[in-house]
C-alpha cells in the first residue's frame, strides 16, 4: 500500500533527533555554538546583555589624611542589543511519490531526498553566512539571512537592530568606530576586537597569529583561559599547516600527519580548523584600516566561545507532514527557527588578515 502521512511522520519522528535538533553539520563554528553557546532566549523583543566598560568610581591616595574622596559616579554600564531573526522553509513531498512508494525503507529514502537534503542546505547556508556575511544560496539567499549577526566586520548589510555591522572589524582597535550589537565601538569602554595583519605568511605570519591570540587571551579573565576556537580560510590554514609540518620534532608522541585528517591542529589551548565555508572571495575586498590588508587576502577568526551565545527563541524544528490544501499536490512540513548570535565580551575575540599570502 502507498505511504501514508502517519507512516511518514512516525518514521520522521524516529530520525528527527539527530536530523533536526543538531542544527549543525560537520563544521566547527556551529558545533562550538551548539555545545557551549546555544541557550534559550528569555523572550522579549531583543536579545540583551549588559556589560561594564570600566570601573564606575575613582580612588584617591591618602597622604595627609584630609583628602577628599571622589564621589563622582561614572556611567560605564552599557547594553548589547540584538534583534532575533526568524527563518522558515516549506519542505514538500509530492503525493505522487507517496503513492509510488511503500514500506519503511521507502519512507527513509524520501526523508533523505527531501527533508534531510533541505536541512543540510539550511545548515550550510547558515554556517557560510555567519562566517562571511554571504550565504551559499542552497536554500536561503543572503538577503533572507541578513537578520543574523555575522562575524565578518566588513559586512554592513545586516537588517535589524544590532546586526547592521558584522561583529569583528578588520581594523586596529583605535580605528573601530562602527555600531556593533547596537553599541558604538570604542577602546575607551572596552568595546572592540583584537586585530592583526601581515603582508604574507613568510614575513611574520605565525608571529602575528600568536600575538593576536595572546591579546585575546589577556581578556579571558583568568590563567589558563583563552580563545578555544580558531577558524581559517583554506589558504591561510595551508600556510599554518606547512609551518607546523616544518617544525623539528625531537620526541614524536602523536604523529598527526598519519593519524588524523589534518583538519584540526593547535594554537595555544585552541583548536585550529580550516572551513570550506570561510570563502574569502565572498568577503569584502576593499582594504580596511590604515595598513591596508583586506579579509580577501586571508581571513582568520580567533574566538573565545565562553563569551559567545546563540540565543534561541525557537530551537530549530520541523513540523509534522500534513496534506496541503492549495495549488500543489504535496504533503508539507515546515522548518522554522528564531534567534541570533550575540557576543558578551568583544575584546576576547580577534581576527587576522593577510595570512593567505604565502
C-alpha positions in Angstrom: 0.0 0.0 0.0 1.2 3.6 -0.6 2.9 5.5 2.1 0.5 7.4 4.4 1.3 10.6 6.2 1.0 8.7 9.5 3.8 6.3 8.5 5.8 9.2 7.1 5.5 11.2 10.3 6.2 8.3 12.6 9.4 7.4 10.8 10.5 11.0 10.6 10.0 11.4 14.3 12.4 8.5 14.9 15.0 10.3 12.8 14.4 13.9 13.7 16.6 14.0 16.8 20.0 13.8 15.0 18.5 15.1 11.8 17.0 18.3 13.2 17.9 19.1 16.7 21.6 19.2 15.9 21.2 22.1 13.5 24.8 21.9 12.6 26.6 19.8 10.1 30.3 18.8 10.5 31.5 22.4 10.9 33.4 23.7 13.9 31.7 27.0 14.4 28.2 25.6 14.8 29.5 22.6 16.8 31.0 25.0 19.3 27.8 27.2 19.4 25.7 24.1 19.8 27.7 22.6 22.6 28.6 25.7 24.6 26.7 28.7 23.3 23.2 27.6 22.4 20.9 28.9 25.1 17.1 29.5 25.4 16.2 33.2 25.0 14.2 34.8 27.8 11.6 36.2 25.5 11.2 39.9 24.7 11.7 41.9 21.6 15.5 41.8 21.8 18.4 39.7 23.0 20.1 41.9 25.5 23.3 41.5 27.5 24.7 44.2 29.9 28.4 44.9 30.1 30.6 47.3 32.0 33.4 49.1 30.1 35.3 50.4 33.1 35.0 50.8 36.9 32.3 53.3 38.0 34.5 55.0 40.6 37.8 56.8 41.0 40.0 56.5 44.1 42.4 58.9 45.8 45.7 58.4 47.6 45.7 59.4 51.3 49.0 61.2 52.0 47.9 63.8 54.6 44.6 62.4 55.9 42.1 65.1 54.9 42.0 64.4 51.2 38.5 64.5 49.7 37.1 61.3 48.2 36.0 61.4 44.6 32.2 61.0 44.8 31.6 61.2 41.1 29.8 58.1 39.8 30.9 57.3 36.3 28.3 55.8 34.0 30.0 52.8 32.5 27.2 50.3 32.2 26.0 49.7 28.6 23.8 47.1 27.0 24.3 45.0 23.9 21.1 44.6 21.9 20.5 42.2 19.0 17.1 41.6 17.4 16.2 37.9 16.9 15.8 36.7 13.4 13.3 34.1 12.2 13.6 31.9 9.2 11.2 29.3 7.7 11.1 26.9 4.8 8.4 24.6 3.5 9.6 21.0 2.8 7.3 19.4 0.2 7.0 15.8 -0.8 4.8 15.2 -3.8 1.8 12.9 -3.2 2.8 11.1 -6.4 6.0 10.0 -4.6 4.0 8.7 -1.7 1.7 6.7 -4.0 4.6 5.2 -5.9 6.4 4.0 -2.8 5.6 1.7 0.1 7.3 0.4 3.2 9.6 1.9 5.8 12.7 1.8 3.7 11.0 3.9 1.1 10.0 6.4 3.8 13.6 6.7 4.9 14.6 7.3 1.3 12.0 10.0 0.8 13.2 11.7 4.1 16.8 11.6 2.9 15.8 13.0 -0.5 13.6 15.8 0.7 13.7 16.9 4.3 17.3 15.9 5.0 18.6 17.5 1.8 16.8 20.7 2.6 18.1 20.8 6.2 21.7 20.2 5.1 21.3 23.1 2.8 20.0 25.3 5.6 22.9 24.4 7.8 25.4 25.1 5.0 23.8 28.5 4.2 23.7 29.5 7.9 27.3 28.5 8.5 28.6 30.4 5.5 26.6 33.5 6.4 27.8 33.6 9.9 31.4 33.4 8.7 31.3 35.7 5.7 28.1 37.6 5.6 27.2 35.7 2.4 25.0 32.6 2.0 25.8 29.8 -0.3 22.3 30.2 -1.6 21.3 26.5 -1.4 18.1 27.1 0.5 18.3 30.7 1.7 19.7 33.7 -0.2 21.9 36.2 1.6 19.0 38.6 1.8 16.9 36.1 3.7 19.6 35.6 6.3 20.6 39.2 6.7 18.8 39.4 10.0 21.6 37.3 11.6 24.8 38.7 13.1 27.8 37.7 11.0 31.3 37.5 12.3 32.6 39.4 9.2 33.1 43.0 10.2 33.4 44.1 6.6 29.8 43.3 6.0 27.5 46.3 6.5 24.3 44.9 5.0 22.6 43.4 8.1 18.9 44.2 8.6 17.6 44.7 12.1 18.7 46.1 15.5 22.3 45.2 16.4 23.2 43.4 13.2 23.9 46.2 10.7 27.6 45.7 11.0 29.5 42.4 11.5 31.0 41.6 14.8 34.7 41.5 14.2 36.3 44.5 12.5 39.3 44.1 10.2 41.0 47.2 11.6 43.1 48.2 14.6 41.1 48.7 17.9 41.7 52.5 17.7 40.1 52.6 14.2 37.0 50.7 15.2 34.1 53.2 15.4 31.1 51.5 13.9 28.0 50.4 15.8 28.1 46.7 16.6 25.4 45.0 18.6 23.7 48.4 19.0 26.8 49.9 20.8 29.4 52.1 19.1 32.8 50.5 19.3 35.4 52.4 21.4 38.6 51.4 23.3 37.6 53.9 26.0 35.0 51.5 27.3 36.4 48.2 26.1 34.1 47.5 23.1 36.5 46.5 20.4 38.1 43.3 19.0 41.7 42.3 18.6 43.2 42.6 15.2 46.4 41.6 13.4 47.6 41.6 9.9 50.6 40.7 7.8 51.7 41.2 4.2 52.5 37.4 3.9 52.8 34.3 6.0 56.6 34.1 5.3 57.2 37.6 6.6 55.7 37.3 10.1 52.5 35.2 9.8 53.0 32.9 12.8 54.3 35.7 14.9 51.2 37.9 14.2 48.9 35.0 14.7 50.3 34.1 18.1 50.4 37.7 19.1 46.8 38.3 18.3 45.9 35.1 20.1 47.7 36.3 23.2 45.9 39.7 23.1 42.6 37.8 23.1 43.7 35.5 25.9 44.6 38.6 28.1 40.8 39.4 28.2 39.7 35.8 29.0 39.7 36.7 32.7 41.9 34.1 34.2 45.1 32.0 34.0 44.9 29.1 31.6 41.9 30.5 29.8 41.9 31.9 26.3 40.4 31.5 22.8 39.3 27.9 22.2 38.4 28.0 18.6 40.3 29.3 15.5 38.8 29.1 12.1 40.8 29.9 8.9 40.2 30.0 5.3 41.8 27.1 3.5 44.8 29.1 2.1 45.7 30.5 5.5 45.3 27.1 7.0 47.6 25.6 4.4 50.3 28.0 5.4 49.7 27.3 9.1 49.8 23.6 8.4 53.0 23.8 6.4 54.6 25.8 9.3 53.6 23.1 11.7 54.9 20.3 9.5 58.2 22.1 9.0 58.8 22.2 12.8 61.6 19.9 14.1 60.2 17.1 16.2 62.5 15.5 18.8 60.0 13.3 20.6 57.2 12.0 18.3 54.3 11.5 20.6 51.3 11.8 18.3 52.0 12.0 14.6 49.1 13.9 13.3 50.3 13.6 9.7 49.5 9.9 9.8 46.8 9.6 12.5 44.4 12.3 11.5 42.8 14.1 8.6 44.8 17.3 9.4 41.6 19.2 9.7 42.4 20.2 13.3 45.7 21.5 14.8 46.5 23.5 17.9 47.3 27.1 18.7 47.6 27.8 22.5 44.6 26.0 24.0 42.5 26.5 20.8 41.8 24.0 18.1 42.5 25.4 14.6 40.3 24.4 11.8 40.0 25.0 8.1 36.5 25.9 6.9 35.3 25.5 3.4 32.5 27.9 4.2 35.0 30.7 5.1 35.3 31.7 1.5 37.5 34.8 1.3 36.3 35.5 -2.3 32.8 36.2 -0.8 34.1 38.8 1.6 34.7 42.5 1.1 37.9 43.1 -0.9 38.4 46.7 0.0 41.3 47.2 2.4 40.2 48.1 5.9 42.2 50.1 8.4 45.4 52.2 7.9 47.7 49.3 6.9 45.6 48.1 4.0 45.2 44.3 4.4 41.7 43.0 3.4 40.0 39.8 4.6 40.1 38.5 1.0 43.8 38.2 1.5 43.2 35.7 4.2 40.6 35.6 7.0 41.2 34.1 10.4 38.8 34.2 13.4 40.2 33.7 16.9 37.2 33.0 19.1 36.5 32.5 22.8 33.2 30.7 22.9 32.9 31.4 26.6 31.7 34.8 25.6 29.5 33.9 22.6 25.9 32.8 22.7 23.4 31.7 20.2 20.2 32.7 22.0 17.1 30.9 20.5 13.5 32.0 20.9 12.6 28.9 18.9 15.0 26.0 18.5 15.4 24.5 15.0 12.3 22.5 14.5 10.4 20.6 11.7 6.7 20.2 11.9 4.7 17.1 11.0 3.9 16.5 7.4 0.3 17.5 6.5 -1.7 17.4 3.4 -1.6 20.8 1.7 -4.7 22.5 0.6 -3.6 24.8 -2.2 -2.1 24.9 -5.6 0.3 21.9 -5.2 -0.5 18.2 -4.7 2.0 17.6 -1.9 2.4 17.0 1.8 4.3 19.7 3.6 6.4 20.1 6.7 7.8 23.4 7.8 11.3 24.1 9.2 11.5 27.1 11.5 13.9 28.7 13.9 14.3 32.0 15.6 17.2 33.5 17.5 20.6 35.2 16.9 24.2 35.3 17.8 25.4 37.7 20.5 28.9 38.3 21.9 29.2 39.3 25.5 32.9 40.3 25.5 34.3 41.5 22.2 37.9 42.2 23.4 38.3 38.5 23.9 37.7 37.9 20.2 40.0 38.6 17.3 40.7 38.3 13.6 43.8 38.3 11.4 44.1 39.3 7.8 46.8 38.5 5.2 47.8 35.0 6.2 46.6 33.5 2.8 49.6 35.2 1.1 52.5 32.7 1.1 
